[in-house]
Amino acid sequence: MLLLFASIAICSDTDKSANNPGVKSAADSNDSNGPTVMLSYDGLKPIKNPSSSFMYFVPLITPTHVDMEISPDNQQQAWFLSYNKKVTKKTFYVSGDFEMRGNGSFNNILDNNEVIANFPEEIKKGDPIKNALDFIKFEGEGIGRVEARGTIDDSNETVTEVKIHFNVGGRSPITIGLYCVDPENGQYNYSKRYNELVARAAILTFKKSEGEPRMGVTVASVNKAAKPNSYIGKIKGFIANFFIEPVKISRLGNDTMLNFGYALLKQKPSFTFPKATNIKPAKPAANK
């Protein structure tokens, strides 16, 4: 458990709603771009966005093809509550609290064959695959915060870090599924997975990097899938955070999140995500 995330394979060499008719949802983003989210900064007139659009960065950072499952009659929406900006001669910091409300779920299920293929050393040796990434799911309500930090050099502003806190309201609605699978006659069968775990994500961190981009992960809890809300899971999560290493993500996903931070700095009225080419055709949500 202490090395829970050491072998999570987020790695690869490949890289509008009923209340707001003008906002394009993730499910409807069939053109050359992804969905557009509307941003607000005064906290007085929140502009609501489908949560599937707000969370569109998930398929952008994932290493495989993704089944994006949005529950029927999904009512999940997200909007900004507040905005704060601090600027010095050399640095800047912006933050915005956001609220997530509404019934339903939005699940990104990774292609299990591609996930397993991202464990070449284990496959070569015939070793068990541990803590393979299964899904990233948004379900429930809460309050979060986006933070962007950066530098200023001769009026040139550069975002160096973006953090997304999902548990500002006390409980994160974002869960990450993990599993293990043993080889049988040289083959790894997803249907025979075991030790299924659910980690509740607290903070995701994206940093500017000239090298291979990596995402920092902080978890609030780690539980058995059969008991996702046990108290002991918080203790396991606390311990796991000392050993979680930043995980490899796509350059496109990392750059997108830094660009999102820049949009907040400049108080842009909207932000359009790039197209994620790894999303499979939408289908009804299943129990996951």
N, C-alpha and C positions, 0 to 999 in steps of 0.2 A: 504493500500500500504506500510505503514511503516513496517508492519510485514510480508512482502511479502514472505520471505523464511523461516519463522519460522516453517511452517508445511510441507515443501517439504519432501516427503517420499523417500529419498535415504537411505533406511534402509532395512536390511534383515539378517536372520540368516544363509542363504546359501551363502554359498559363490558362383616374382620380376617383375618389370614393363617392357614395351617395350624397354626402353632405357637401362635397366639393367636386362637382362634375368635371372641372378642368384638371383634376389631378389624376394622372395615369397610374394605375395599380401595377404591381409586379406581374400579375397574371395577364394583364393586357398589353405588356410591353413587347410588341411584336415587330417594332421597327428597328432602326440601327442603334437606338439608345435603349437604356433601361428606364425604369420609372423615374418620375420627377417628384420630389417632395418639396412642399411649400414651407418656408421658414418664417418665423415671427420673432420679434425681439423685445416688444414692450410688455408682454405678459398680459395685456388687456384684451386682445382679440386673438386668441389661439386659433391657428389654422390646422385643422385635423387632416391627417394622412393615414391611408391604410397601413397597418403595421407591417404587412408583407412588403410594402415599398420602403418603409423606414428601415427595415432589416435586410434590404436587398444586398448589402455588402457581404452577407454570409455566403451565397453561392459564388461571389466574386473571389473570395479567399480560399474556398474549398478546393482540394486537389483532384477531385474526380467529377464525373457526371453526377448530377443531383436530381432526385425526385422532389419537386417542390409541392408539398401537399398543404392546401389551404382548406380548412374545414368548411362544410356547407353553411351558408348564411353567416359567414364570418363577420363579426362586428368589431374586431380589434382595430383600434386607432391609436395614433401617437401624435402628440403636439408639444411644443415648447411652452414652458411656464415662465421662464425668467432668462435673463441674459446679463452677463457681467464681462467687462473688458478692462484690462490694466496694461498700459503701454508705457515703457521707459525709452530712453534713447537707444538701447541695445536689445531689448527683449519685449515680448508681449505674451499675454495670457488671456484667453477667453474661455468662458464656460457658459453652459446653458442647461438648466434642468428641464427634463421632459417627462411627460406623463403618458402611461400606456393603460388604456382602458378598453373594455369590451369583451364579449364572450367569443370563444373560438380558439383555434390553434393554427400555427403556421410552422410546418416542419420541413426541414431540409434533410433528406435521407441520402446518404452517400452510396454510390455503387459499390457493393461489397466486394465484387471481383477485382475492381480497380484498387480499392483500399488494400486488399490482401496482397496484390501485386506490388504495392509500395513497401513490402517487407522482404527485399531480395536476399538479405543475409540469412534471415530465418528460413526462407524457402530453400536456399542453397544447402543449408545444414540440416534441413528437416526438423527444425525446432518448432515448438509451439509459438504462435503469434499472440502477443499479449497487448491488451488495451488498444485494440484497433478502434478507430473512430467510426461510429455507427450513424449518428444523427445529431443535428443541432436544432432544438425545438424551442419555439416561443409560445408559451401558454400561461395565461394568468394576467394579473394586473400589477402595476407598480410605478415607482418613480425612479428615474435614472438621471445621469448627468454626462454630458460630453465636455471634455476639456481639451483645449489645444494650446500648445506652447511653441514658442519659436524665437528667432533672432531677427534683428534689424541691422543691416549693413548698408550704409549709403542709401537709405530709403527703400532698400530691397528687403522685403519681408519673406522669411522662410519658415514654414511650419516644420518643426523637428519632432514633435510627438503629439499624438492624439490618444486620449484615454476615453473609454466608454464604461461608465459605472452603471450597473444594472440593479444594484441593491440599495440605492439611496433611501428608498421607501421601506427598507427592512427585509424584503424578500425578492430575490431576482426571479423573473419569469423565464429565464433562459436556462435550458438544461442541455447537457452534452451526454450522448450515449456511448458507452465503451463495451467491448466484449473481447473474449479470448477464443481461440480455436486451435485444435490440434490437427496435425497431418494424418491422413489415412491413405496408405498406399501412395504417398507423395502428393496427395490432393488435400486442399483445405476447403471444407464444406461449411458455408455460412450457416446452414440450417442446423448444424451441430455445435453452434457457439455455446459458450458457457461463461460463468462469472460475469454476467452482465451488470454493469454499473451505470449509475446516473450521477453526473457531477453538475452541480448548480453553479453556473458562471457568475462571478461577481464583477470582475474587471477585465477588459480586453485592452491591450496597449499596442499601438502601432508607432514605429519610429522611422525617421528618415535614415536611410542606409545606402551606402554605395555598393555594399556587398549584397549577399543573399538576404532578402527581407524576412524578418521573423516577428511573430506576434506574441506578446507576453500574455499569460493567462493566470488569473487569480480566481480561485474557487471559494464558494461559501460553504459547500458541503460535498461529501462523496458518500453515496449510499448504494446498497444493492438495489437492482431494478425492482425487485419485488417489494421493497420497503423504502421508497424514495424519500421519505420525510422523517426518518428516524433521528433521534437526538444525537446518537453516536456519530452520525454522518458529519455533523458540524465539527466535531473533534478531528475526524479523519481529514476533513477539508483543511482545517487549520494546519495540521502537520504536513499535508501534501504540498501546501504552498511554499514550504522551505525547499522543496526538491523539484518543483516544476520548472523545466527549462523552456525558454521561448521556442516556439515551434515554427517551422518553415511555412510560409504562405506565398501566394503568387505575387509577383511584382505589381500586376494590375490592381489586385485587391488592396495592397499596401498603399500604392499611390493614390487610389481612390479615397481612402480614409484621410490621408494628408490633405488632399484637395478639398475634402469636406470641411476639414478644420479651417482651411483658408477661406472658404465661403462664409463660415461663421465670423471669422475675423473681419471680413469686408462687409458683413451684414447683407449678404446677397438675399434677395427675396425667395430664391428657390435653388435647388441643387438637383441636377440630372445625373443619374448613375450611368456609367458605360454599360453596354450590353454584356451580359454574362452568357457565353456561348455553350456552357456546360449544363444548362437546365433542360431536363427532359420534358416532354409534353405533360401539362398539368393533369392530375387525376384526383379523385376524392380522397380526403384524408382517411387514413386507417389508424387503428389503435397502435401507438408506438411508444 
